[in-house]
């Protein structure tokens, strides 16, 4: 995590792919779409740059991305959410020629309030073919994966650290990564945003130090995707903003990087959804407080939630405990990780509250959703552990440190 210039190739690539994903949505809002060659041209540009400067992390990211594009093309979609929510929304955008096609609330069981950054990419892929099917548009998930792959190369400078992060990401998200569900993308963006937040505190502790604009840009890109990927992403984005409030007070200019994604989200999506009177199904059928208090008094139901959390993520809760112990013992050196750890623990609290107040049958909801929403916690815990490990290795004598490429 040594000092690098903010004009970093990986940072610029992640920001450029983020800009294309956002531009595609804005064009669909106006009845147009982004041609697929725009993403392809940017990828070719990144490949040429990586070959010219022999940037290994960049070559690994591009190779991994191409594999992720090809794999979904080998078989059709099978998951319920993939076909009945995300691809269905993409098909409606494709047929109606509008980002807001689903806001007529046809088939409300498809969660018409869900944001559509990935369905909009899928609709653009279908436009490139000239017709709709349920195979080629699935590559939209891989295109949405491009920004965090380059952001991760920016955050983890050595090839060993970057490859290890990719391995951890696959360990946690492999089954869900290319299935057409959004949960792995949400988890990846949240984990990287927590690392970027810790770096903002570490680099910005000294008022005379340069503004950590590069890591703030990573935060902005991750916030934008979290907000437009899925409803849970808005909760994570809010937790990140709260975790960064002390940094914003100290460096007010940093707040712009957090405010702008929320402003775009409100104007492009939340206001139209609110105008269409579409709400989340979690808010239906009675009082949240009443359901939560009733379940809180039930030992069996509280125990069932805790059982699923332990069964699905006990290893990652152990990682969190290790992180807390290490930070407590090395407080003077590792204080900057505390806001990210608090945001991560707050997310677990939010998950517990959601299941406690759900109007669905509790066991069914846990069986169908707990493993997916816990991925964000799992990946964030191991990503933060890797981040602190890399920082520790950088304190070793020069000959023992991992080789760090510039990426410039």
N, C-alpha and C positions, 0 to 999 in steps of 0.2 A: 504493500500500500504506500510505496514511496511517492514523493511529489512528482507529478507529471503535469504537462501543459494541458489546459482545458481544450485545446484544439486537437484532441486525441481522435485517431481514426475510428476506434471502437465506439467512443461516445457519439461521434458524428453519425456513424452508421446506425446506431440505435435510435438516435433522434430523427434521422431521415426516414427510417421505416415507420416510426411512430407518426411522423407527419403524413406519410402516404396513407396509413390506415385511417387517420382522422380526415384527410382530404377526401378519401373515398366515401366516407359517411356523409360529409357535407355535400358532395356532389349528388349522392342519392337523394338527399333531402330536397334538392332542386330538380330532381328528375333525370339526372345524368349519372355517370359512373366513371371510375378511374380505369383506363385500359390496363390489362394485365401486363403489358410490356413495360409499364412504369416500374412495377416491382422487379421484373426480370432485369431491366436495365440497371437498376440500383444494385442488384445482386452481382451483376457482371462487373460493375464499377468497383464494388468492394473486393471481388475476387482479383481484379487486376491490381488493385492497390496492395492487397495482401501478398500477391506473388512478387510484385516489384520490390517490396520491402521485406519479404520473407517473414511475414507476421504469422507465427504458428497458431496462435489463438484464433486469429481471423480465419485461417484456412480450416481449422477444426470446426469453428462455428458454421462456416459455409458448407462444409461437407456434411455435418450433422443436419443442417437445415435441408439440404437436397435429399437426404435419406428420408427425412420427415415428410417431404413433399411427395415422394414416390410411394411410400408405404400405404397411405390412404387410397391410392389409385388402384390397389391390387384387389380390393374387395368392397362390397357395398356396405352401407350403414346398417347396423342391427340394433343398437341401443334405443330404448324408448325415447329418452330425452333428445338423442341425436336426431332421430327422424321426426318426432312429433313436436319438438320445440324449435331447435336451432335450424335444422334444414327446412322445416315448414315455414319458419319466419323468412329464411333466405328465399324460398320459392315464392312467397308472397311479394317480397321486394322485387324479385326478378319479373314476375308476371304483371304487377301493378306499376312498376317503374317508380316506386316511391319508398323512402325509408320508413314512412309512417303507415304502410299498408295495414299492419296488424292493429292499429289503434281504432279500427271499427269494432274491436273486441269480438270478432268472430272466433269461435272455438276458444272460450276463455280458459279452458283447462290447459292450454298451451302457454300460459303465463305471458300474456300480451304486454305486460309492463316490463318484461325483461329487455335490457338494452341490446343493441344489435350490431356492434362493431364487427364481429366475426360473420354473422349472417350477411352483412353488407358486402364483405369480401367474397363470400360464397356466391352471392348474386352476381358480382362482377365476373367471377370465373365462369358462371353459366352464360353470361352475355358474350364472353369470349368464344364459347362454343356455339352460340346461337340457339341453344335449346337447353332445357332443364333435364338433368338426371341426378341421381343421388350418389354418384361416385366422385367425379371431378370436383364439385364444390366442397368436398370434404377436405381438400388440400388447404382450405382457408385457415384451418387451425394451425398448420405449419407456417403459413405466412404471418399469422398473428404471433407466432413464436419467435420471429426474427428479432424484434427489438430487445427482448430480455436476453437472448443469446449474446448479442453484442454488448449490452449493458453489463452482463456478467463477465465478459472478457475485459471490460474496462475496470471492473471492481477487483477481479482476481488476475493479477498481472502475470504471474508465472504460469507456464504451461502445465506444470504439475498441479497447481492449485485449481486452475480452470478445469482440467480433466477430472480432478477429484470432485469438483462441484457438479459437473455433468453426470458423474457416476452417482452421486447422492441424489440428484434430481431424478435420474432414471429409477433408482431404488425406490423412491417415494411415489413417483408419478407414472411409472412405465405403463401400467395397465390402463390408465386413464388418458395418457398424453395425447394419443391420436384417435381416440374413440369417438370424437365429436362432442364430448362434454367440455364444459368451460372450466371445471374445477381445477385442473392441473395448471392452466394458464393463470388463474387467479392466485394459486399457491406460489407459482414462480415469481410473479410480479410482487407479491407481498413480501416474500423472503428477500428479494434483492432490494426492495425499498427500505427494509429494516437495516440492512447493511449500509446502504447509502445514508440513512439517518444517523447511524453511529459514526460514520466518517465525517458528516457535517459537524457533529459535536466535537470530534477529535481534532479536526483541522481548524475549526472556528473558535477554539477556546481562547486563542490569543487575538485580541481585537485588531492588532497590527498585521495579522496574517491576511493573505488575499482571501476574498470571498470564495467559498468552496462552490463555485458556480457549476462545475462539472457534476458533482454529486447531487446538487440541487436539480440539475436537468434530468438526472436519472430518476429522482423523486417525482418530478413533473410527468415524465413519460410513464412511470409505473402507476401514478395516480390516475392519469388519463385512461389507461387500459383497465385498471381496476373498476373505475366508475362505469365504463361502457361494456364490460364483459358480462357482469351478472350482479344481481341485487346485493349479494354478500360483499361484493367488491366495494360498495359504497360504505359499508360498515368498516372495512379494513382501511379505506381511505380516510375516514373520519378519525380512526385510532391513530393513524400516522400523523395527521395534522395536529392532534392533541399532543402527541409525543414530541413534536417539533416546536410547540409554542414557545418554550424558553429560548430556543435558537432564533425564532422570529423576533422576539423582543430584543434580543441582543443584536441581531442583524436584520432590520426590518425589510431590506431588499429581498431577503430569502423568501418572505411570505408571498411574493408575487408568483413564485414557482408552484406554490400550493393553491393559491387563489384561482389562477387562470384555468386549470383543469376543471375545478368545480364550476366556474362560470360557464365554460363551454358545455359541460354536462347539463347544467340547469337550462340553458337556452336551447340546446339541440334536442334534448330528450325529456327531462323531467317536466318542463312546462307543457309540452305537447301531451305527455301522458296524463298529467293532472287535468288539463283541459278536456281530455277524453273521458275523465272520471273512471280511470282504471286503477285498481289498487291490488296490492299483494294478497294472495290467499291466506297468508299467515295472520292477517289482520281481520279476517272474517269470523263469523259465528261466535259472537260474544266477547267478553272483556278479557284482554290479555292478563290483567292483574288478577282477576278472579280465578282464571285457570292456573296461573302461576302459584297463587297462594294455596289453592286446593292441592295441587301436586306436591308443593313443598311440605305439606303435612302428611304426605304419604311416603312412608319409608320404602315401600316397594318401588314406587316410581322414581324417586330420587336415586335409589340404589341401582335401578335399571340403567339410568343415564350414566352413572359413574362406572357401572360394569362395562358398558360399551366403550367409554373413554379409555378405561384401563386395558380392555381386551385389544382394542384397535391401535393404541398409541402408547403403551406402557414404556417401550424403549425410548420414545421421544420425550416423555415426561421425565425419564431418568436423565436424558441429555439436558433438559431444562434445569433440573436440580443441580447437575454438574456446573452448568453455566452460572447459576446463582451463587454457588459455593466459591467458584473461581473468582467471580467479580467481587464478592464480599471479602475474600482474602487479599485480593490485589486492588482494593478500592481506589487507591491513589493513582494507579496506572490505567485502570479499566472502567472508570466512572462513566465514560462516554457511551458505554453499551447499555447503561441502565434504562434510558428512555425506550430503546428498542425492546428490551426484555419486558418492561412494563406493558408496552403495547401488545406484545405476544401473549402475556398472561391475561390481559384484558380481553383479547380475542377468545381465549378459552372460556372466560366468564360470559361473554356474549353467546357463545355456542350453548353453554349450559342453560342460559336464560331462554334461548329460542326453543330448545327442546322442552324446557319446563312449561312454556306457555303455548306450545303448539296445539292447534285445534284438531290435528290429525290424531289417529290412534298412536300412542307413544311408541310402542314396540315396532310398529310398521314404519314409522318415521325414522327411528334410529336405524333399522335394518336397511332402509333404502337411501339414507343420506349421510349418516354419521361418518362412514369411511371417506366419503368425498370431501366433506367440509373440514375434516380433521387433517387433510393433506396439507393445508396451508400452515397449520401448526407444526406438523411433522417436518416439512421442508424448511421452514423458518428456523426451527431449533437447530437442525444440523448445519444449516448455512451460517448461522451466527457462530456456532462452534468452530467451523472451518475458518471463518473470518478472524476470530481471536487466535486460532492456531497459527495462521499466516502472519499475523502481527507479531506473535511470539517468536517465530522463526526469523523474522527480520531483525531481531535483536541479537542474533548469533553473529560470530565473527564473519567477515565478508566471504571467506571461502566456504562456509557452511550454509550460506543463505541460498534459497531457491533463485534460479536465474530469472530475472524480470525483464520482459521485452517492453519496448517503449510504446508500441502500437501507434506511433506517430508517422 
